[in-house]
Amino acid sequence: MTEILRSLADLTGRYDAVFCDLWGCLHNGKAAYPAAVAALQGFRASGGKVVLLTNAPRPMSSVVAQLDGLSVPRDAWDLIVTSGDAAQMGMLSGAVGRKVHHIGAPKDEAFFTDFAGDLAAYAATQPPIERVPLREAEGIVCTGLRDDLTETPDDYRAALLLGKTLDLPMLCANPDIVVDLGDRRLYCAGALAEAYEAMGGRTLYFGKPHPPIYDLARRRLAEAGAPADPAILCIGDGISTDIRGGIGEGLDTLFISGGLEADRFGPDPENPDPARLDDWLDGLELSPTYAMGRLR
């Protein structure tokens, strides 16, 4: 049975670290949530480590810049680990070849040029990655839609069919299907990967709920001085990414019900209806350790 919490402070002393999602938990793409910021600051003040674990397809430095732009104070977190970081490691290792075709927005250019310290050292030892037209590629790197404000996966059907015909593997840098930007719902790279798989294409994932991003987060957490075998709580509003991923890693989870799924649990996103929440989770055969309307 999932326990509904009043606040993150209810768990003080139980966990050494949290792996906290960004979109839908800490911000909505346009503004930070003050109560969520305060909750993470309070967790750090009690001695815990805050790892912001996001399926953003961009490297860590880009996410830091975004959070600064949203006025998220740096004392609300210790580390940031992105799906982009984990996917960069896959790309650099040649998971989809060294000649790749990129599907993504101009804002994702840093994926190919900006590597965190540990990844930069690895990149220096590997042959270069070359971006080429689709017909010349050995694989596809998908960071998202070129224009997620106007496009849908249907706009990519011809390109995806060609990729499938050429038997190109796709590296998906963001497994999320959708994300909410303010009150708008936008498609992510995961939606294109899902469409590609439906055509029979081969797809590799590196973000939540898949192991590579958790492996990277644990390694960086250890390097930051966390105790051996730390007690970790995964926080997120993505039931298929944050929660399923945390459970798959054997970690406790906190489902933020007032994010992507807010409309399912009654009129007040801050306070989910327990019966509706239990029924929905039973249908999914998932049982997060805890739930909360909004992170606070």
Phi and psi in degrees as GROMACS dihedral restraints (atoms count N, CA, C in turn):
[ dihedral_restraints ]
;  ai    aj    ak    al  type     phi  dphi    fc
    3     4     5     6     1   -79.0    20    10
    4     5     6     7     1   128.1    20    10
    6     7     8     9     1   -89.3    20    10
    7     8     9    10     1   127.4    20    10
    9    10    11    12     1   -86.5    20    10
   10    11    12    13     1   124.7    20    10
   12    13    14    15     1   -96.9    20    10
   13    14    15    16     1   154.7    20    10
   15    16    17    18     1   -84.1    20    10
   16    17    18    19     1   -38.5    20    10
   18    19    20    21     1  -160.5    20    10
   19    20    21    22     1   164.0    20    10
   21    22    23    24     1   -63.0    20    10
   22    23    24    25     1   -28.1    20    10
   24    25    26    27     1   -62.1    20    10
   25    26    27    28     1   -20.2    20    10
   27    28    29    30     1   -60.2    20    10
   28    29    30    31     1   -20.6    20    10
   30    31    32    33     1  -104.1    20    10
   31    32    33    34     1    13.0    20    10
   33    34    35    36     1   -53.2    20    10
   34    35    36    37     1   128.6    20    10
   36    37    38    39     1    90.3    20    10
   37    38    39    40     1    -9.5    20    10
   39    40    41    42     1   -88.6    20    10
   40    41    42    43     1   -23.2    20    10
   42    43    44    45     1  -130.6    20    10
   43    44    45    46     1   143.0    20    10
   45    46    47    48     1   -82.9    20    10
   46    47    48    49     1   -26.5    20    10
   48    49    50    51     1  -154.3    20    10
   49    50    51    52     1   155.7    20    10
   51    52    53    54     1  -120.4    20    10
   52    53    54    55     1   143.0    20    10
   54    55    56    57     1  -103.6    20    10
   55    56    57    58     1   102.3    20    10
   57    58    59    60     1  -108.8    20    10
   58    59    60    61     1   129.3    20    10
   60    61    62    63     1   -68.6    20    10
   61    62    63    64     1   162.0    20    10
   63    64    65    66     1  -101.8    20    10
   64    65    66    67     1   -73.3    20    10
   66    67    68    69     1   -61.0    20    10
   67    68    69    70     1   127.4    20    10
   69    70    71    72     1    88.9    20    10
   70    71    72    73     1   -13.5    20    10
   72    73    74    75     1  -116.8    20    10
   73    74    75    76     1   -53.0    20    10
   75    76    77    78     1   -99.6    20    10
   76    77    78    79     1   -27.2    20    10
   78    79    80    81     1  -157.6    20    10
   79    80    81    82     1   171.5    20    10
   81    82    83    84     1  -115.5    20    10
   82    83    84    85     1    19.6    20    10
   84    85    86    87     1    90.8    20    10
   85    86    87    88     1   -17.9    20    10
   87    88    89    90     1  -120.1    20    10
   88    89    90    91     1   -30.4    20    10
   90    91    92    93     1  -151.0    20    10
   91    92    93    94     1   146.6    20    10
   93    94    95    96     1   -76.5    20    10
   94    95    96    97     1   154.6    20    10
   96    97    98    99     1   -93.7    20    10
   97    98    99   100     1   111.9    20    10
   99   100   101   102     1   -56.2    20    10
  100   101   102   103     1   -39.7    20    10
  102   103   104   105     1   -65.7    20    10
  103   104   105   106     1   -36.5    20    10
  105   106   107   108     1   -68.5    20    10
  106   107   108   109     1   -41.6    20    10
  108   109   110   111     1   -57.3    20    10
  109   110   111   112     1   -47.4    20    10
  111   112   113   114     1   -63.0    20    10
  112   113   114   115     1   -37.3    20    10
  114   115   116   117     1   -63.8    20    10
  115   116   117   118     1   -42.8    20    10
  117   118   119   120     1   -71.2    20    10
  118   119   120   121     1   -36.9    20    10
  120   121   122   123     1   -61.7    20    10
  121   122   123   124     1   -40.3    20    10
  123   124   125   126     1   -65.8    20    10
  124   125   126   127     1   -38.5    20    10
  126   127   128   129     1   -63.6    20    10
  127   128   129   130     1   -42.5    20    10
  129   130   131   132     1   -66.1    20    10
  130   131   132   133     1   -39.6    20    10
  132   133   134   135     1   -63.0    20    10
  133   134   135   136     1   -26.2    20    10
  135   136   137   138     1   -84.8    20    10
  136   137   138   139     1     0.9    20    10
  138   139   140   141     1   107.0    20    10
  139   140   141   142     1    -0.6    20    10
  141   142   143   144     1   -86.6    20    10
  142   143   144   145     1   161.5    20    10
  144   145   146   147     1  -102.1    20    10
  145   146   147   148     1   135.3    20    10
  147   148   149   150     1  -108.3    20    10
  148   149   150   151     1   115.5    20    10
  150   151   152   153     1  -106.6    20    10
  151   152   153   154     1   117.4    20    10
  153   154   155   156     1   -83.1    20    10
  154   155   156   157     1   110.9    20    10
  156   157   158   159     1  -110.7    20    10
  157   158   159   160     1   107.3    20    10
  159   160   161   162     1  -127.1    20    10
  160   161   162   163     1   148.3    20    10
  162   163   164   165     1   -86.2    20    10
  163   164   165   166     1    16.2    20    10
  165   166   167   168     1   -57.3    20    10
  166   167   168   169     1   133.2    20    10
  168   169   170   171     1   -80.5    20    10
  169   170   171   172     1     1.8    20    10
  171   172   173   174     1   -97.7    20    10
  172   173   174   175     1   159.3    20    10
  174   175   176   177     1   -67.7    20    10
  175   176   177   178     1   166.5    20    10
  177   178   179   180     1   -52.9    20    10
  178   179   180   181     1   -42.4    20    10
  180   181   182   183     1   -60.6    20    10
  181   182   183   184     1   -35.6    20    10
  183   184   185   186     1   -67.5    20    10
  184   185   186   187     1   -37.1    20    10
  186   187   188   189     1   -71.4    20    10
  187   188   189   190     1   -37.8    20    10
  189   190   191   192     1   -57.8    20    10
  190   191   192   193     1   -45.4    20    10
  192   193   194   195     1   -62.6    20    10
  193   194   195   196     1   -39.5    20    10
  195   196   197   198     1   -64.2    20    10
  196   197   198   199     1   -44.4    20    10
  198   199   200   201     1   -65.0    20    10
  199   200   201   202     1   -39.2    20    10
  201   202   203   204     1   -59.5    20    10
  202   203   204   205     1   -41.5    20    10
  204   205   206   207     1   -65.3    20    10
  205   206   207   208     1   -26.5    20    10
  207   208   209   210     1   -90.8    20    10
  208   209   210   211     1     5.3    20    10
  210   211   212   213     1    62.5    20    10
  211   212   213   214     1    34.3    20    10
  213   214   215   216     1   -80.7    20    10
  214   215   216   217     1   116.5    20    10
  216   217   218   219     1   -66.3    20    10
  217   218   219   220     1   146.0    20    10
  219   220   221   222     1   -71.8    20    10
  220   221   222   223     1   -12.4    20    10
  222   223   224   225     1   -83.6    20    10
  223   224   225   226     1     8.8    20    10
  225   226   227   228     1   -93.2    20    10
  226   227   228   229     1    -5.2    20    10
  228   229   230   231     1  -152.5    20    10
  229   230   231   232     1   158.3    20    10
  231   232   233   234     1  -105.7    20    10
  232   233   234   235     1   -43.5    20    10
  234   235   236   237     1  -138.3    20    10
  235   236   237   238     1   154.1    20    10
  237   238   239   240     1  -126.6    20    10
  238   239   240   241     1   129.8    20    10
  240   241   242   243     1  -128.2    20    10
  241   242   243   244     1   125.6    20    10
  243   244   245   246     1  -113.9    20    10
  244   245   246   247     1   157.9    20    10
  246   247   248   249     1   -60.5    20    10
  247   248   249   250     1   -33.3    20    10
  249   250   251   252     1   -60.4    20    10
  250   251   252   253     1   -42.2    20    10
  252   253   254   255     1   -57.3    20    10
  253   254   255   256     1   -50.7    20    10
  255   256   257   258     1   -65.3    20    10
  256   257   258   259     1   -38.5    20    10
  258   259   260   261     1   -70.2    20    10
  259   260   261   262     1   -33.5    20    10
  261   262   263   264     1   -58.9    20    10
  262   263   264   265     1   -42.5    20    10
  264   265   266   267     1   -59.4    20    10
  265   266   267   268     1   -42.9    20    10
  267   268   269   270     1   -62.8    20    10
  268   269   270   271     1   -44.2    20    10
  270   271   272   273     1   -63.2    20    10
  271   272   273   274     1   -47.2    20    10
  273   274   275   276     1   -62.1    20    10
  274   275   276   277     1   -30.1    20    10
  276   277   278   279     1   -79.1    20    10
  277   278   279   280     1    -4.7    20    10
  279   280   281   282     1    86.2    20    10
  280   281   282   283     1    24.4    20    10
  282   283   284   285     1   -59.4    20    10
  283   284   285   286     1   -30.6    20    10
  285   286   287   288     1  -124.6    20    10
  286   287   288   289     1    28.2    20    10
  288   289   290   291     1    90.7    20    10
  289   290   291   292     1   178.5    20    10
  291   292   293   294     1  -105.7    20    10
  292   293   294   295     1   -13.2    20    10
  294   295   296   297     1  -106.6    20    10
  295   296   297   298     1   110.6    20    10
  297   298   299   300     1  -123.9    20    10
  298   299   300   301     1   150.3    20    10
  300   301   302   303     1  -103.8    20    10
  301   302   303   304     1   127.9    20    10
  303   304   305   306     1   -97.2    20    10
  304   305   306   307     1   129.6    20    10
  306   307   308   309     1  -112.9    20    10
  307   308   309   310     1   115.8    20    10
  309   310   311   312     1   170.5    20    10
  310   311   312   313     1   176.1    20    10
  312   313   314   315     1   -89.7    20    10
  313   314   315   316     1   159.4    20    10
  315   316   317   318     1   -55.2    20    10
  316   317   318   319     1   -31.4    20    10
  318   319   320   321     1   -65.7    20    10
  319   320   321   322     1   -13.3    20    10
  321   322   323   324     1   -96.1    20    10
  322   323   324   325     1     6.6    20    10
  324   325   326   327     1   -56.3    20    10
  325   326   327   328     1   -32.4    20    10
  327   328   329   330     1   -61.3    20    10
  328   329   330   331     1   -18.8    20    10
  330   331   332   333     1   -56.7    20    10
  331   332   333   334     1   -31.6    20    10
  333   334   335   336     1   -96.3    20    10
  334   335   336   337     1    -6.7    20    10
  336   337   338   339     1  -129.0    20    10
  337   338   339   340     1   -22.4    20    10
  339   340   341   342     1  -114.3    20    10
  340   341   342   343     1   107.2    20    10
  342   343   344   345     1  -117.0    20    10
  343   344   345   346     1   136.8    20    10
  345   346   347   348     1   -62.1    20    10
  346   347   348   349     1   165.7    20    10
  348   349   350   351     1   -51.0    20    10
  349   350   351   352     1   -49.1    20    10
  351   352   353   354     1   -67.4    20    10
  352   353   354   355     1   -34.3    20    10
  354   355   356   357     1   -77.4    20    10
  355   356   357   358     1   -34.0    20    10
  357   358   359   360     1   -62.2    20    10
  358   359   360   361     1   -41.0    20    10
  360   361   362   363     1   -63.2    20    10
  361   362   363   364     1   -39.8    20    10
  363   364   365   366     1   -68.3    20    10
  364   365   366   367     1   -42.7    20    10
  366   367   368   369     1   -58.4    20    10
  367   368   369   370     1   -35.3    20    10
  369   370   371   372     1   -65.7    20    10
  370   371   372   373     1   -18.0    20    10
  372   373   374   375     1   -98.0    20    10
  373   374   375   376     1    -3.2    20    10
  375   376   377   378     1  -109.7    20    10
  376   377   378   379     1   153.1    20    10
  378   379   380   381     1   -60.3    20    10
  379   380   381   382     1   153.7    20    10
  381   382   383   384     1   -68.0    20    10
  382   383   384   385     1   154.1    20    10
  384   385   386   387     1   -94.5    20    10
  385   386   387   388     1   129.7    20    10
  387   388   389   390     1  -112.5    20    10
  388   389   390   391     1   130.8    20    10
  390   391   392   393     1   -92.4    20    10
  391   392   393   394     1   130.4    20    10
  393   394   395   396     1  -138.2    20    10
  394   395   396   397     1   166.0    20    10
  396   397   398   399     1   -61.0    20    10
  397   398   399   400     1   159.7    20    10
  399   400   401   402     1   -57.4    20    10
  400   401   402   403     1   -42.1    20    10
  402   403   404   405     1   -69.7    20    10
  403   404   405   406     1   -15.6    20    10
  405   406   407   408     1  -101.0    20    10
  406   407   408   409     1     0.4    20    10
  408   409   410   411     1   -85.6    20    10
  409   410   411   412     1   154.1    20    10
  411   412   413   414     1   -95.2    20    10
  412   413   414   415     1   -16.2    20    10
  414   415   416   417     1  -168.6    20    10
  415   416   417   418     1   172.9    20    10
  417   418   419   420     1  -116.3    20    10
  418   419   420   421     1   135.5    20    10
  420   421   422   423     1  -110.7    20    10
  421   422   423   424     1   115.5    20    10
  423   424   425   426     1  -110.4    20    10
  424   425   426   427     1   115.2    20    10
  426   427   428   429     1  -103.2    20    10
  427   428   429   430     1    -8.3    20    10
  429   430   431   432     1   151.1    20    10
  430   431   432   433     1  -168.3    20    10
  432   433   434   435     1   -82.5    20    10
  433   434   435   436     1   153.3    20    10
  435   436   437   438     1   -66.9    20    10
  436   437   438   439     1   -36.4    20    10
  438   439   440   441     1  -139.9    20    10
  439   440   441   442     1    90.6    20    10
  441   442   443   444     1   -73.6    20    10
  442   443   444   445     1    -7.9    20    10
  444   445   446   447     1   -79.7    20    10
  445   446   447   448     1   -22.2    20    10
  447   448   449   450     1  -125.7    20    10
  448   449   450   451     1   -20.4    20    10
  450   451   452   453     1   -98.8    20    10
  451   452   453   454     1   161.4    20    10
  453   454   455   456     1  -131.4    20    10
  454   455   456   457     1   169.1    20    10
  456   457   458   459     1   -56.6    20    10
  457   458   459   460     1   -26.4    20    10
  459   460   461   462     1   -59.9    20    10
  460   461   462   463     1   -28.7    20    10
  462   463   464   465     1   -68.5    20    10
  463   464   465   466     1   -11.9    20    10
  465   466   467   468     1  -110.1    20    10
  466   467   468   469     1     8.5    20    10
  468   469   470   471     1   -59.2    20    10
  469   470   471   472     1   -44.6    20    10
  471   472   473   474     1   -64.7    20    10
  472   473   474   475     1   -44.3    20    10
  474   475   476   477     1   -65.2    20    10
  475   476   477   478     1   -40.7    20    10
  477   478   479   480     1   -67.5    20    10
  478   479   480   481     1   -38.5    20    10
  480   481   482   483     1   -63.6    20    10
  481   482   483   484     1   -39.2    20    10
  483   484   485   486     1   -65.6    20    10
  484   485   486   487     1   -43.0    20    10
  486   487   488   489     1   -59.3    20    10
  487   488   489   490     1   -41.8    20    10
  489   490   491   492     1   -64.7    20    10
  490   491   492   493     1   -42.1    20    10
  492   493   494   495     1   -61.8    20    10
  493   494   495   496     1   -36.8    20    10
  495   496   497   498     1   -80.9    20    10
  496   497   498   499     1    -3.8    20    10
  498   499   500   501     1    59.9    20    10
  499   500   501   502     1    44.1    20    10
  501   502   503   504     1   -89.8    20    10
  502   503   504   505     1   129.7    20    10
  504   505   506   507     1   -72.2    20    10
  505   506   507   508     1   148.7    20    10
  507   508   509   510     1  -112.8    20    10
  508   509   510   511     1   128.0    20    10
  510   511   512   513     1   -93.0    20    10
  511   512   513   514     1   116.1    20    10
  513   514   515   516     1   -97.5    20    10
  514   515   516   517     1   115.5    20    10
  516   517   518   519     1   -86.1    20    10
  517   518   519   520     1    -4.0    20    10
  519   520   521   522     1  -152.2    20    10
  520   521   522   523     1   102.3    20    10
  522   523   524   525     1   -70.2    20    10
  523   524   525   526     1    -9.2    20    10
  525   526   527   528     1   -59.7    20    10
  526   527   528   529     1   140.2    20    10
  528   529   530   531     1   -83.6    20    10
  529   530   531   532     1   -47.6    20    10
  531   532   533   534     1  -138.6    20    10
  532   533   534   535     1   162.9    20    10
  534   535   536   537     1  -145.0    20    10
  535   536   537   538     1   150.9    20    10
  537   538   539   540     1   -98.5    20    10
  538   539   540   541     1   121.3    20    10
  540   541   542   543     1  -105.2    20    10
  541   542   543   544     1   100.0    20    10
  543   544   545   546     1    61.9    20    10
  544   545   546   547     1  -120.2    20    10
  546   547   548   549     1  -103.2    20    10
  547   548   549   550     1    14.1    20    10
  549   550   551   552     1  -107.4    20    10
  550   551   552   553     1   139.8    20    10
  552   553   554   555     1  -103.6    20    10
  553   554   555   556     1   122.6    20    10
  555   556   557   558     1  -117.3    20    10
  556   557   558   559     1   150.2    20    10
  558   559   560   561     1   -81.3    20    10
  559   560   561   562     1   147.6    20    10
  561   562   563   564     1  -117.6    20    10
  562   563   564   565     1   180.0    20    10
  564   565   566   567     1   -57.5    20    10
  565   566   567   568     1   -33.7    20    10
  567   568   569   570     1   -59.6    20    10
  568   569   570   571     1   -29.5    20    10
  570   571   572   573     1   -68.0    20    10
  571   572   573   574     1   -37.9    20    10
  573   574   575   576     1   -70.3    20    10
  574   575   576   577     1   -40.1    20    10
  576   577   578   579     1   -63.4    20    10
  577   578   579   580     1   -39.7    20    10
  579   580   581   582     1   -61.6    20    10
  580   581   582   583     1   -44.2    20    10
  582   583   584   585     1   -64.6    20    10
  583   584   585   586     1   -38.1    20    10
  585   586   587   588     1   -65.6    20    10
  586   587   588   589     1   -43.0    20    10
  588   589   590   591     1   -63.1    20    10
  589   590   591   592     1   -38.0    20    10
  591   592   593   594     1   -62.7    20    10
  592   593   594   595     1   -26.9    20    10
  594   595   596   597     1   -82.7    20    10
  595   596   597   598     1    -8.5    20    10
  597   598   599   600     1   100.3    20    10
  598   599   600   601     1     9.8    20    10
  600   601   602   603     1   -75.6    20    10
  601   602   603   604     1   156.1    20    10
  603   604   605   606     1   -92.2    20    10
  604   605   606   607     1   130.2    20    10
  606   607   608   609     1  -131.6    20    10
  607   608   609   610     1   137.3    20    10
  609   610   611   612     1  -114.4    20    10
  610   611   612   613     1   131.3    20    10
  612   613   614   615     1  -114.4    20    10
  613   614   615   616     1   144.6    20    10
  615   616   617   618     1  -126.0    20    10
  616   617   618   619     1   -11.2    20    10
  618   619   620   621     1   -98.4    20    10
  619   620   621   622     1  -175.7    20    10
  621   622   623   624     1   -58.3    20    10
  622   623   624   625     1   136.7    20    10
  624   625   626   627     1   -96.9    20    10
  625   626   627   628     1    22.7    20    10
  627   628   629   630     1   -92.0    20    10
  628   629   630   631     1   152.4    20    10
  630   631   632   633     1   -60.2    20    10
  631   632   633   634     1   -34.3    20    10
  633   634   635   636     1   -55.4    20    10
  634   635   636   637     1   -39.3    20    10
  636   637   638   639     1   -70.0    20    10
  637   638   639   640     1   -33.5    20    10
  639   640   641   642     1   -71.1    20    10
  640   641   642   643     1   -38.3    20    10
  642   643   644   645     1   -60.9    20    10
  643   644   645   646     1   -44.2    20    10
  645   646   647   648     1   -65.4    20    10
  646   647   648   649     1   -41.7    20    10
  648   649   650   651     1   -63.5    20    10
  649   650   651   652     1   -43.0    20    10
  651   652   653   654     1   -63.5    20    10
  652   653   654   655     1   -40.1    20    10
  654   655   656   657     1   -64.5    20    10
  655   656   657   658     1   -45.1    20    10
  657   658   659   660     1   -69.2    20    10
  658   659   660   661     1   -32.9    20    10
  660   661   662   663     1   -65.4    20    10
  661   662   663   664     1   -41.6    20    10
  663   664   665   666     1   -63.8    20    10
  664   665   666   667     1   -40.7    20    10
  666   667   668   669     1   -65.8    20    10
  667   668   669   670     1   -24.2    20    10
  669   670   671   672     1   -85.8    20    10
  670   671   672   673     1     3.3    20    10
  672   673   674   675     1    97.6    20    10
  673   674   675   676     1    14.2    20    10
  675   676   677   678     1   -67.6    20    10
  676   677   678   679     1   153.5    20    10
  678   679   680   681     1   -65.6    20    10
  679   680   681   682     1   159.0    20    10
  681   682   683   684     1   -61.6    20    10
  682   683   684   685     1   137.4    20    10
  684   685   686   687     1    51.1    20    10
  685   686   687   688     1    59.9    20    10
  687   688   689   690     1   -69.7    20    10
  688   689   690   691     1   150.8    20    10
  690   691   692   693     1   -79.8    20    10
  691   692   693   694     1   119.6    20    10
  693   694   695   696     1  -120.3    20    10
  694   695   696   697     1   137.1    20    10
  696   697   698   699     1  -113.1    20    10
  697   698   699   700     1   126.9    20    10
  699   700   701   702     1   -95.0    20    10
  700   701   702   703     1   126.7    20    10
  702   703   704   705     1  -116.9    20    10
  703   704   705   706     1   130.5    20    10
  705   706   707   708     1  -175.6    20    10
  706   707   708   709     1   163.2    20    10
  708   709   710   711     1  -103.1    20    10
  709   710   711   712     1    -2.4    20    10
  711   712   713   714     1   -92.8    20    10
  712   713   714   715     1   106.1    20    10
  714   715   716   717     1   -66.0    20    10
  715   716   717   718     1   -33.3    20    10
  717   718   719   720     1   -89.1    20    10
  718   719   720   721     1   -11.8    20    10
  720   721   722   723     1  -114.2    20    10
  721   722   723   724     1   -68.6    20    10
  723   724   725   726     1   -63.1    20    10
  724   725   726   727     1   -48.0    20    10
  726   727   728   729     1   -80.5    20    10
  727   728   729   730     1   -48.9    20    10
  729   730   731   732     1   -61.5    20    10
  730   731   732   733     1   -37.5    20    10
  732   733   734   735     1   -65.8    20    10
  733   734   735   736     1   -45.7    20    10
  735   736   737   738     1   -60.7    20    10
  736   737   738   739     1   -44.8    20    10
  738   739   740   741     1   -62.5    20    10
  739   740   741   742     1   -41.3    20    10
  741   742   743   744     1   -62.4    20    10
  742   743   744   745     1   -27.1    20    10
  744   745   746   747     1   -88.5    20    10
  745   746   747   748     1     1.2    20    10
  747   748   749   750     1    76.3    20    10
  748   749   750   751     1    24.9    20    10
  750   751   752   753     1  -108.4    20    10
  751   752   753   754     1   153.9    20    10
  753   754   755   756     1   -69.4    20    10
  754   755   756   757     1   152.6    20    10
  756   757   758   759     1  -134.1    20    10
  757   758   759   760     1   148.2    20    10
  759   760   761   762     1  -123.4    20    10
  760   761   762   763     1   110.8    20    10
  762   763   764   765     1   -86.8    20    10
  763   764   765   766     1   122.6    20    10
  765   766   767   768     1   -90.9    20    10
  766   767   768   769     1    99.9    20    10
  768   769   770   771     1   -76.7    20    10
  769   770   771   772     1   -14.9    20    10
  771   772   773   774     1   -89.2    20    10
  772   773   774   775     1    15.1    20    10
  774   775   776   777     1   -97.1    20    10
  775   776   777   778     1  -118.1    20    10
  777   778   779   780     1   -58.0    20    10
  778   779   780   781     1   -32.1    20    10
  780   781   782   783     1  -103.8    20    10
  781   782   783   784     1    18.8    20    10
  783   784   785   786     1   -54.4    20    10
  784   785   786   787     1   -36.0    20    10
  786   787   788   789     1   -69.8    20    10
  787   788   789   790     1   -11.3    20    10
  789   790   791   792     1   -82.3    20    10
  790   791   792   793     1   -18.0    20    10
  792   793   794   795     1  -119.7    20    10
  793   794   795   796     1    30.1    20    10
  795   796   797   798     1   105.6    20    10
  796   797   798   799     1   176.7    20    10
  798   799   800   801     1   -75.7    20    10
  799   800   801   802     1   -16.1    20    10
  801   802   803   804     1  -110.7    20    10
  802   803   804   805     1   102.7    20    10
  804   805   806   807     1   -60.0    20    10
  805   806   807   808     1   -24.4    20    10
  807   808   809   810     1   -72.8    20    10
  808   809   810   811     1   -24.8    20    10
  810   811   812   813     1  -135.2    20    10
  811   812   813   814     1    90.2    20    10
  813   814   815   816     1   -65.6    20    10
  814   815   816   817     1   144.5    20    10
  816   817   818   819     1   -70.6    20    10
  817   818   819   820     1   119.0    20    10
  819   820   821   822     1   -58.4    20    10
  820   821   822   823     1   -39.2    20    10
  822   823   824   825     1   -66.9    20    10
  823   824   825   826     1   -43.7    20    10
  825   826   827   828     1   -63.8    20    10
  826   827   828   829     1   -41.2    20    10
  828   829   830   831     1   -63.2    20    10
  829   830   831   832     1   -47.1    20    10
  831   832   833   834     1   -62.4    20    10
  832   833   834   835     1   -42.9    20    10
  834   835   836   837     1   -62.0    20    10
  835   836   837   838     1   -42.9    20    10
  837   838   839   840     1   -66.5    20    10
  838   839   840   841     1   -45.2    20    10
  840   841   842   843     1   -65.0    20    10
  841   842   843   844     1   -37.6    20    10
  843   844   845   846     1   -61.2    20    10
  844   845   846   847     1   -40.5    20    10
  846   847   848   849     1   -63.6    20    10
  847   848   849   850     1   -30.8    20    10
  849   850   851   852     1   -87.1    20    10
  850   851   852   853     1    -9.8    20    10
  852   853   854   855     1    57.0    20    10
  853   854   855   856     1    43.0    20    10
  855   856   857   858     1  -126.1    20    10
  856   857   858   859     1   146.3    20    10
  858   859   860   861     1  -138.0    20    10
  859   860   861   862     1    84.8    20    10
  861   862   863   864     1   -56.7    20    10
  862   863   864   865     1   150.9    20    10
  864   865   866   867     1   -64.3    20    10
  865   866   867   868     1   -42.1    20    10
  867   868   869   870     1  -137.5    20    10
  868   869   870   871     1   165.7    20    10
  870   871   872   873     1  -142.4    20    10
  871   872   873   874     1   156.8    20    10
  873   874   875   876     1  -156.6    20    10
  874   875   876   877     1   144.2    20    10
  876   877   878   879     1   -61.3    20    10
  877   878   879   880     1   -61.2    20    10
  879   880   881   882     1  -129.9    20    10
  880   881   882   883     1   147.2    20    10
  882   883   884   885     1   -65.0    20    10
  883   884   885   886     1   125.3    20    10
